[in-house]
Amino acid sequence: MEITPEIKEKLEALQSKYDVMGQDMLAYLDGLLHSEYVNYWDYIHLDTLLSLQQPRTPIPDERIFIIYHQITELYFKLCRQAIEQVQDQENLSKEFFMRQLKRLISYFESLVRSFEVMIDGMDKEEFLQFRMALLPASGFQSVQFRMIEFMSTDGNNLVHAEARQQYTHNSAPTNYWSELYWKRGGLEMKTGKKTLTLRRFEKKYSKTLQELATDQLNINLNRLYRPWADDQDLVKLLRRYDQLATVDWPMAHMTSAAKYLDKKPEVIEATGGTNWQKYLPPRFRRVTFFPDLWTEEELATWGKAKRGGTQGAKCPGMH
């Protein structure tokens, strides 16, 4: 075979790459000669992936329930990666930040739409049968979504609305930990005590999340956008992401919960016994990732009306 200039150029580039690493390029080429071709099913571990659905009952629609939540967690992993890429940039540019925000928006738009799989694609009676075998597991226990929250905003913005003014951006996580908005969703509807769902979640993840909250103090998205706070294109993307993650996503949950758990004359408890009616509605918790980008009126009515774009947006320090 003729060694074309293009092949020679590639070999020289490879040689430079391995010289920098102090490695022998020929040894790596020998390895390439003996390596197997990559198959699609091997690359994505298809057999393993398809084996990860282990229903606890023989009811067919439980498999839909499992697959849907597994897909959701994979989207959350994509969201975390998108934010991590922003945080890992040594010289973060507005253009790169906006690119990653567009990815986050795309992921959450897909997540919001995906609830149709549950709302329209799962039989209510079958759900009410197999759900009792899942106790005390609950989507409330999704640690990745909690991670996304701490990677997106300051911890004090995640405190329930009534106590939020007691804390600041610099407050230590241990100070506001008991006041996080989602902890109210982990209380029993009848007694107000912590559910087993919440207690088990705290035991497994509280330390991890507190460490993450501390690490994210100055690198969460609510801190990183500040150099370009006057750029309306960036503000529009931030507001769209905020709307999707803190309003549209929980509202999609509400629609699903209302279909399966709102059974007159009584409301059925969620699988973990969580107080979903007080936890899911955005109008109760009024959590927003970027509060400085919304007007006082918008914040006061958060979750009560559809909003988005740049209308009404403002820059930090205006309230």
C-alpha positions as CSV (number, residue, x, y, z in Angstrom):
1,M,0.0,0.0,0.0
2,E,1.3,3.4,-0.9
3,I,2.1,5.7,2.0
4,T,0.2,8.8,1.0
5,P,0.9,12.3,2.4
6,E,-2.3,12.0,4.3
7,I,-1.3,8.7,6.0
8,K,2.2,10.1,6.7
9,E,0.6,13.2,8.3
10,K,-1.6,11.0,10.5
11,L,1.4,8.8,11.6
12,E,3.4,11.9,12.5
13,A,0.5,13.3,14.5
14,L,0.2,10.0,16.3
15,Q,4.0,9.9,17.0
16,S,3.8,13.4,18.5
17,K,0.8,12.4,20.7
18,Y,2.6,9.3,22.1
19,D,5.9,11.2,22.5
20,V,4.2,13.7,24.8
21,M,2.9,10.8,26.9
22,G,6.3,9.1,26.9
23,Q,4.8,6.1,25.1
24,D,6.0,3.9,22.2
25,M,3.7,4.4,19.3
26,L,4.7,1.1,17.7
27,A,3.5,-0.8,20.7
28,Y,0.1,0.8,20.4
29,L,0.0,0.0,16.7
30,D,0.8,-3.7,17.6
31,G,-2.2,-3.6,19.9
32,L,-4.4,-2.2,17.2
33,L,-3.4,-5.1,14.9
34,H,-4.7,-7.7,17.4
35,S,-7.8,-5.9,18.7
36,E,-11.2,-7.1,17.7
37,Y,-13.7,-5.2,15.7
38,V,-16.2,-3.3,17.8
39,N,-19.8,-4.5,17.5
40,Y,-22.8,-2.3,18.3
41,W,-24.2,-4.8,20.8
42,D,-20.9,-5.1,22.6
43,Y,-20.2,-1.3,22.6
44,I,-23.5,-0.4,24.3
45,H,-23.6,-3.7,26.4
46,L,-27.0,-4.5,24.9
47,D,-27.4,-7.9,26.6
48,T,-26.6,-6.4,30.0
49,L,-28.9,-3.4,29.4
50,L,-31.8,-5.7,28.5
51,S,-31.2,-7.8,31.5
52,L,-31.6,-4.9,34.0
53,Q,-35.4,-5.0,34.2
54,Q,-36.3,-7.3,37.1
55,P,-40.0,-6.9,37.9
56,R,-41.1,-7.9,41.4
57,T,-44.5,-9.0,40.1
58,P,-45.9,-10.9,37.0
59,I,-48.0,-7.8,36.1
60,P,-46.9,-6.8,32.5
61,D,-47.0,-3.0,33.0
62,E,-44.5,-3.1,35.8
63,R,-41.8,-3.6,33.1
64,I,-42.9,-0.3,31.5
65,F,-42.6,1.4,34.9
66,I,-39.0,0.1,35.4
67,I,-37.8,0.9,31.9
68,Y,-39.3,4.4,32.0
69,H,-37.5,5.2,35.3
70,Q,-34.2,3.8,34.0
71,I,-34.4,6.0,30.9
72,T,-35.1,9.0,33.2
73,E,-32.0,8.3,35.2
74,L,-29.9,8.0,32.0
75,Y,-31.2,11.5,31.0
76,F,-30.2,12.8,34.4
77,K,-26.7,11.4,33.8
78,L,-26.6,13.4,30.5
79,C,-27.7,16.5,32.4
80,R,-25.0,16.1,35.0
81,Q,-22.4,15.6,32.3
82,A,-23.5,18.8,30.5
83,I,-23.1,20.8,33.7
84,E,-19.7,19.2,34.5
85,Q,-18.4,20.1,31.1
86,V,-19.2,23.8,31.9
87,Q,-17.5,23.5,35.3
88,D,-14.4,21.8,33.9
89,Q,-13.7,24.5,31.3
90,E,-10.5,26.4,32.2
91,N,-11.4,29.4,30.2
92,L,-15.2,29.2,30.1
93,S,-16.7,31.2,27.2
94,K,-20.3,32.4,26.9
95,E,-20.6,30.4,23.6
96,F,-19.7,27.1,25.3
97,F,-21.9,27.9,28.3
98,M,-24.8,28.5,25.9
99,R,-24.1,25.3,24.0
100,Q,-24.3,23.3,27.2
101,L,-27.5,25.1,28.3
102,K,-29.1,24.1,25.0
103,R,-28.2,20.5,25.7
104,L,-29.8,20.7,29.1
105,I,-32.9,22.2,27.7
106,S,-33.1,19.5,25.1
107,Y,-32.7,16.8,27.7
108,F,-35.4,18.2,30.0
109,E,-37.8,18.8,27.1
110,S,-37.4,15.1,26.2
111,L,-38.0,14.2,29.9
112,V,-41.2,16.3,30.2
113,R,-42.6,14.8,27.0
114,S,-41.6,11.3,28.0
115,F,-44.2,11.2,30.8
116,E,-46.7,10.3,28.1
117,V,-45.2,6.8,28.3
118,M,-46.6,6.6,31.9
119,I,-49.7,8.8,31.6
120,D,-51.0,7.2,28.4
121,G,-49.1,4.0,28.1
122,M,-49.7,2.2,31.5
123,D,-52.8,0.7,32.8
124,K,-54.1,2.3,35.9
125,E,-55.4,-0.9,37.5
126,E,-52.2,-2.8,36.8
127,F,-50.2,0.1,38.3
128,L,-52.3,0.1,41.5
129,Q,-51.7,-3.7,41.8
130,F,-47.9,-3.8,41.3
131,R,-47.1,-0.6,43.2
132,M,-47.7,-2.3,46.5
133,A,-44.8,-4.6,45.8
134,L,-42.4,-1.6,45.5
135,L,-42.8,-0.2,49.0
136,P,-41.0,1.9,50.2
137,A,-39.2,2.7,47.0
138,S,-40.2,6.0,45.3
139,G,-39.0,8.3,42.5
140,F,-38.5,10.7,45.4
141,Q,-35.3,8.8,46.0
142,S,-33.7,9.9,42.7
143,V,-30.3,11.2,44.0
144,Q,-29.3,12.3,40.5
145,F,-32.0,15.0,40.3
146,R,-30.9,16.3,43.7
147,M,-27.4,16.5,42.3
148,I,-28.6,18.4,39.3
149,E,-30.3,20.9,41.6
150,F,-27.1,21.6,43.6
151,M,-25.1,21.8,40.4
152,S,-27.6,24.3,39.0
153,T,-28.1,26.7,41.9
154,D,-27.1,27.8,45.4
155,G,-28.2,25.6,48.2
156,N,-30.2,28.3,49.9
157,N,-32.4,28.5,46.8
158,L,-33.5,25.0,47.5
159,V,-34.8,25.8,51.0
160,H,-38.6,25.8,51.2
161,A,-40.1,29.3,50.6
162,E,-41.0,30.1,54.2
163,A,-37.5,29.7,55.6
164,R,-35.4,30.8,52.6
165,Q,-34.6,34.3,53.8
166,Q,-32.8,32.8,56.8
167,Y,-29.9,31.6,54.6
168,T,-27.5,33.1,52.0
169,H,-25.4,31.8,49.2
170,N,-22.5,31.2,51.6
171,S,-24.6,29.2,54.2
172,A,-23.1,25.8,55.0
173,P,-25.3,22.9,53.8
174,T,-25.5,21.5,57.4
175,N,-27.2,24.7,58.5
176,Y,-30.1,24.6,56.0
177,W,-30.2,20.8,55.4
178,S,-33.4,20.2,57.4
179,E,-35.1,23.0,55.5
180,L,-34.7,21.7,52.0
181,Y,-38.0,21.9,50.1
182,W,-38.1,18.2,49.1
183,K,-37.8,17.0,52.7
184,R,-41.4,18.1,53.2
185,G,-42.3,15.6,50.4
186,G,-40.8,12.9,52.5
187,L,-43.3,13.2,55.4
188,E,-46.2,10.9,56.0
189,M,-49.5,12.4,54.9
190,K,-51.3,11.3,58.1
191,T,-48.7,11.8,60.9
192,G,-46.2,14.4,59.5
193,K,-43.3,12.1,60.5
194,K,-40.5,11.2,58.2
195,T,-41.4,8.3,55.9
196,L,-39.2,5.2,55.7
197,T,-38.5,6.4,52.1
198,L,-36.9,9.6,53.4
199,R,-35.1,8.0,56.2
200,R,-33.4,5.5,54.0
201,F,-32.6,8.1,51.4
202,E,-31.0,10.3,54.0
203,K,-29.0,7.4,55.4
204,K,-27.5,6.6,52.0
205,Y,-27.1,10.0,50.4
206,S,-27.1,12.9,52.9
207,K,-23.3,12.9,53.3
208,T,-22.7,12.7,49.6
209,L,-25.2,15.5,48.8
210,Q,-23.8,17.7,51.6
211,E,-20.3,17.3,50.2
212,L,-21.6,18.0,46.7
213,A,-23.4,21.2,47.9
214,T,-20.2,22.4,49.5
215,D,-18.1,21.7,46.4
216,Q,-20.7,23.5,44.2
217,L,-20.8,26.6,46.3
218,N,-19.0,28.8,43.7
219,I,-19.2,26.7,40.6
220,N,-22.9,26.0,40.2
221,L,-24.7,27.4,37.1
222,N,-26.2,30.3,39.1
223,R,-22.7,31.5,39.9
224,L,-21.1,30.8,36.6
225,Y,-23.5,32.8,34.4
226,R,-22.8,36.1,36.2
227,P,-20.1,37.5,33.8
228,W,-22.7,37.5,31.0
229,A,-25.8,38.4,33.0
230,D,-26.6,41.3,30.6
231,D,-26.7,39.0,27.6
232,Q,-30.4,38.4,26.8
233,D,-29.7,35.4,24.6
234,L,-28.1,33.7,27.5
235,V,-30.8,34.9,29.9
236,K,-33.4,33.4,27.7
237,L,-31.7,30.0,27.8
238,L,-31.3,30.1,31.6
239,R,-34.9,31.0,32.0
240,R,-36.0,28.2,29.7
241,Y,-33.9,25.7,31.6
242,D,-35.3,27.0,34.9
243,Q,-38.9,26.7,33.7
244,L,-38.4,23.1,32.5
245,A,-36.5,21.8,35.6
246,T,-38.4,23.5,38.3
247,V,-41.9,23.8,36.9
248,D,-42.6,21.7,33.8
249,W,-40.8,18.6,35.1
250,P,-42.6,18.5,38.5
251,M,-45.9,19.4,36.8
252,A,-45.5,16.4,34.5
253,H,-45.1,14.3,37.7
254,M,-48.3,15.9,39.0
255,T,-50.2,14.9,35.9
256,S,-49.1,11.3,36.3
257,A,-49.7,11.2,40.0
258,A,-53.2,12.7,39.6
259,K,-54.1,10.0,37.1
260,Y,-52.9,7.1,39.2
261,L,-53.3,8.3,42.8
262,D,-56.1,10.8,42.8
263,K,-59.0,8.4,43.4
264,K,-62.1,10.1,44.8
265,P,-63.2,10.5,47.5
266,E,-59.7,9.8,48.9
267,V,-56.2,10.4,47.6
268,I,-54.0,7.3,47.4
269,E,-50.6,7.6,49.0
270,A,-47.5,7.5,46.8
271,T,-45.5,4.3,46.9
272,G,-43.3,5.6,49.7
273,G,-46.2,7.2,51.6
274,T,-44.8,10.6,50.6
275,N,-46.9,13.7,50.7
276,W,-46.9,14.2,46.9
277,Q,-49.7,16.8,46.9
278,K,-47.6,19.2,49.0
279,Y,-44.2,18.2,47.5
280,L,-44.8,18.2,43.7
281,P,-46.7,21.4,43.0
282,P,-44.2,24.2,42.1
283,R,-46.6,26.8,43.4
284,F,-46.1,25.4,47.0
285,R,-42.3,25.1,47.0
286,R,-41.5,28.1,44.7
287,V,-38.0,26.9,43.9
288,T,-36.2,28.5,41.0
289,F,-32.5,28.0,40.0
290,F,-31.9,31.6,38.9
291,P,-34.1,33.9,41.0
292,D,-32.3,37.1,39.9
293,L,-33.5,36.5,36.4
294,W,-37.2,36.8,37.3
295,T,-39.3,39.7,38.5
296,E,-40.8,39.8,42.0
297,E,-44.2,39.2,40.6
298,E,-43.0,36.1,38.7
299,L,-41.3,34.7,41.7
300,A,-44.4,35.3,43.9
301,T,-46.6,33.4,41.4
302,W,-44.0,30.8,40.5
303,G,-45.5,27.6,39.1
304,K,-49.0,29.1,38.8
305,A,-48.7,30.2,35.1
306,K,-46.6,29.3,32.1
307,R,-43.6,31.5,31.6
308,G,-40.4,31.6,29.7
309,G,-38.2,33.5,27.3
310,T,-36.8,37.0,28.2
311,Q,-40.0,39.0,28.8
312,G,-39.9,40.2,32.3
313,A,-36.3,39.1,32.8
314,K,-33.9,41.2,34.8
315,C,-30.3,41.3,35.7
316,P,-28.7,40.4,39.1
317,G,-29.0,43.0,41.8
318,M,-32.2,44.6,40.7
319,H,-34.3,43.5,43.6
